[in-house]
Amino acid sequence: MCIRVEWSNEAQTAIRIVYEEGWNWRDHHLALDVVNTLLDTVAHPVDLLFELAYSTPQAEGLAWSAVQGERLHPNWSGRLAIITADEAMARAILEATPALAESRPVAEPG
């Protein structure tokens, strides 16, 4: 898989998803499975950081991707950051992953 998924900090409040050269949409969905696995190990909200800076646009498999019905774990905070110089790539990720594009309220820090 050409996508790395890892905790972004020791407090485990953010997960970093790094897209490298050669990834495909199947990899994207497998990475989301890993994200859900990590989210299952904590009991607090977690932000997602999608890093696409070293990636190239992937059109192949996009139709397959769009029909997948993945859900993200309830521990996802609803906040995400997409790091890329390619706005079209960020838009493709969101459009291909309805769970990321869903609007849901985010609890304010107490």
DAJOGI-V846231 format. One record per helix or strand of 2 or more residues. SS is the DSSP state (A for helix, B for strand). FROM is the first residue (numbers start at 1). TO is the last residue. If there is no record, write none. Layout:
SS_FROM_TO / SS_FROM_TO
//
This chain:
B_3_7 / B_14_19 / A_25_39 / B_46_51 / A_62_66 / B_76_83 / A_87_96 / A_98_101
//
